[in-house]
């Protein structure tokens, strides 16, 4: 089992929170992905996975580099439209990395109890105590029971 400690610096975590809030912004009474702490879901996983760590590090470095190059400002000081523009550039230049970041963002966001409560989704496993199933109707087996034997005796 890999290390599940946080690997991001405080500055990286703050930048990631800003990015997450653009990927899933607050809307319709729901909090943004950064606001509910999705970084707390992603950071330990990144510490345990070198490929994921590289993706996050590369995307965050690109966010700051594009922000500085295009606007001579840090990402957190940009307007919402400019932040979106920076992320669109990263999506077009680093599609697989951006897609992985987005996938991890959604996984963290839609497993967050605050979000599930706001969406009125009951988070539970499918079985054994999960979703309710109708009782099994044994009458549907009658056709099978009436067939001739289709296997050999041992």
VOVO-893232 format. One record per residue (C-alpha): x, y, z; residue in one letter; residue number from 1. Coordinates in steps of 0.2 Angstrom, whole numbers, padded with zeros to 4 digits, always signed. Layout:
<sites>
px,py,pz,residu,num
X,Y,Z,a,NUM
...
</sites>
This chain:
<sites>
px,py,pz,residu,num
+0000,+0000,+0000,x,1
+0007,+0017,-0005,x,2
+0009,+0033,+0006,x,3
-0008,+0041,+0008,x,4
-0001,+0057,+0016,x,5
-0004,+0074,+0008,x,6
+0010,+0078,-0004,x,7
+0004,+0096,-0010,x,8
+0011,+0112,-0002,x,9
-0001,+0124,+0006,x,10
+0001,+0135,-0010,x,11
-0003,+0121,-0021,x,12
-0018,+0116,-0011,x,13
-0025,+0134,-0012,x,14
-0022,+0135,-0031,x,15
-0030,+0118,-0033,x,16
-0045,+0124,-0023,x,17
-0047,+0139,-0035,x,18
-0046,+0127,-0050,x,19
-0059,+0115,-0042,x,20
-0071,+0129,-0039,x,21
-0070,+0133,-0058,x,22
-0072,+0115,-0063,x,23
-0087,+0113,-0053,x,24
-0092,+0131,-0048,x,25
-0105,+0135,-0034,x,26
-0123,+0135,-0042,x,27
-0141,+0133,-0038,x,28
-0137,+0132,-0019,x,29
-0124,+0119,-0021,x,30
-0106,+0123,-0016,x,31
-0091,+0123,-0027,x,32
-0079,+0108,-0028,x,33
-0066,+0118,-0019,x,34
-0077,+0124,-0006,x,35
-0082,+0107,+0000,x,36
-0064,+0101,+0001,x,37
-0062,+0090,-0014,x,38
-0044,+0093,-0013,x,39
-0044,+0083,+0004,x,40
-0051,+0068,-0007,x,41
-0038,+0071,-0021,x,42
-0022,+0075,-0011,x,43
-0020,+0059,-0001,x,44
-0024,+0049,-0017,x,45
-0010,+0059,-0026,x,46
+0002,+0055,-0013,x,47
-0001,+0037,-0016,x,48
+0000,+0037,-0035,x,49
+0015,+0044,-0044,x,50
+0005,+0046,-0061,x,51
-0009,+0056,-0052,x,52
+0004,+0066,-0043,x,53
+0012,+0071,-0060,x,54
-0005,+0075,-0067,x,55
-0009,+0087,-0053,x,56
+0008,+0095,-0052,x,57
+0008,+0097,-0071,x,58
-0009,+0105,-0072,x,59
-0006,+0116,-0057,x,60
+0011,+0122,-0064,x,61
+0002,+0125,-0081,x,62
-0012,+0135,-0073,x,63
+0001,+0147,-0064,x,64
+0012,+0148,-0080,x,65
-0003,+0153,-0091,x,66
-0010,+0165,-0079,x,67
+0007,+0174,-0077,x,68
+0011,+0173,-0096,x,69
-0006,+0179,-0102,x,70
-0011,+0190,-0088,x,71
+0004,+0194,-0078,x,72
-0006,+0189,-0062,x,73
-0009,+0174,-0051,x,74
-0023,+0163,-0055,x,75
-0033,+0167,-0039,x,76
-0033,+0186,-0044,x,77
-0040,+0183,-0061,x,78
-0058,+0186,-0065,x,79
-0070,+0171,-0067,x,80
-0069,+0173,-0086,x,81
-0050,+0173,-0087,x,82
-0049,+0158,-0075,x,83
-0061,+0149,-0087,x,84
-0050,+0154,-0101,x,85
-0034,+0147,-0093,x,86
-0042,+0131,-0089,x,87
-0048,+0130,-0107,x,88
-0031,+0132,-0113,x,89
-0025,+0118,-0102,x,90
-0039,+0107,-0108,x,91
-0033,+0109,-0126,x,92
-0015,+0108,-0123,x,93
-0015,+0094,-0110,x,94
-0031,+0084,-0113,x,95
-0027,+0068,-0104,x,96
-0021,+0077,-0089,x,97
-0036,+0089,-0088,x,98
-0048,+0074,-0091,x,99
-0040,+0065,-0076,x,100
-0041,+0080,-0065,x,101
-0059,+0083,-0070,x,102
-0063,+0064,-0067,x,103
-0055,+0065,-0050,x,104
-0064,+0081,-0046,x,105
-0081,+0074,-0050,x,106
-0077,+0058,-0040,x,107
-0073,+0068,-0025,x,108
-0087,+0081,-0027,x,109
-0101,+0068,-0030,x,110
-0095,+0057,-0015,x,111
-0095,+0072,-0003,x,112
-0109,+0070,+0010,x,113
-0113,+0089,+0009,x,114
-0116,+0088,-0010,x,115
-0126,+0072,-0009,x,116
-0137,+0080,+0005,x,117
-0140,+0095,-0006,x,118
-0145,+0084,-0021,x,119
-0156,+0073,-0009,x,120
-0147,+0058,-0015,x,121
-0146,+0044,-0002,x,122
-0128,+0037,-0003,x,123
-0128,+0019,+0001,x,124
-0121,+0003,-0007,x,125
-0132,-0007,-0019,x,126
-0132,-0022,-0008,x,127
-0135,-0030,+0004,x,128
-0143,-0016,+0013,x,129
-0144,-0004,-0001,x,130
-0157,-0001,-0015,x,131
-0174,-0009,-0012,x,132
-0178,-0023,-0023,x,133
-0195,-0030,-0026,x,134
-0198,-0048,-0020,x,135
-0193,-0061,-0032,x,136
-0208,-0068,-0041,x,137
-0205,-0087,-0042,x,138
-0219,-0089,-0056,x,139
-0207,-0083,-0069,x,140
-0197,-0099,-0067,x,141
-0212,-0110,-0072,x,142
-0207,-0109,-0090,x,143
-0190,-0116,-0086,x,144
-0197,-0129,-0074,x,145
-0208,-0136,-0088,x,146
-0194,-0138,-0100,x,147
-0186,-0155,-0103,x,148
-0169,-0158,-0096,x,149
-0155,-0149,-0105,x,150
-0140,-0156,-0096,x,151
-0133,-0173,-0093,x,152
-0134,-0183,-0077,x,153
-0118,-0185,-0068,x,154
</sites>
